[in-house]
Amino acid sequence: MKLLVPVKRVIDYNVKPRVKSDGSGVDLSNVKMSMNPFDEIAVEEAIRLKEQGVASEIVVVSIGVAKAQETLRTALAMGADRAILIETDAEVEPLGVAKLLAKVTAEEQPGLVILGKQAIDDDSNQTGQMLAALLGWAQGTFASKVEVEGDSVAVTREVDGGLETVKLRLPAIVTTDLRLNEPRYASLPNIMKAKSKPLANRKPEEFGVDISPRLETVSVSEPAKRSAGIKVGSVDELVAKLKELGVAA
Ligand code: AMP
């Protein structure tokens, strides 16, 4: 079985985002970019399925700027076999990404597409669900456990108040949650080996889908600054303050 894993290049999760002075978006100049953390988990899960003998090939795909090649090389260094970059300087929204991924899925015919549950830059949490709808495939979202059994996959999902296990007929879509696994680091020899693994460069126009934007970002703003606290000298003073602020009766 072939596995397809879409990976997105996003602002590194350790970086504190700076909003552009005109409020039009996040300033990405000179900012460290990395693979979306949920996509690292998806790559790791695919590698584990290959190690178990369930999967035979892992194809990673990214839609983005030329530098997204680096993200794909990271996935190849972790253990993916082959990569596809769909290169564009345009910002492609989740529906556009899902349409392109649907075309790649039709070409590659994977048994399972494993995506992150959300990209930490737009926090959309839409692409996997849209892809499942476009393909008419079953979906198991927010997976904390994935077990392939014959022609189906059991996905344990993190839901409010507990865990839910669903069984999907393959081919299917899975999106990863944080606790599914702990992604491995690529070793130096594997980073070197990844340089010679195949990476195809494609353009969105080749796929014949409309990826024009449907959304307009009206404004982006920093979270409100926390105001300074006040120190009180005693419990009585605290109660009086709370009453004054209308927090206590
Ligand atoms: P989102 O719906 O934007 O929160 O993204 C959910 C998941 O879709 C991500 O974790 C990726 O697996 C995939 N994805 C989103 N955008 C892209 C992209 N530009 N290239 C590759 N995969 C993507």
Residues whose N, C-alpha, C, O or C-beta is under 5 A from the ligand:
A	BS01	AMP	P6 V7 K8 N36 F38 D39 V61 S62 I63 G64 P94 V97 L115 G116 K117 Q118 A119 D122 D123 S124 N125 Q126 T127 G128
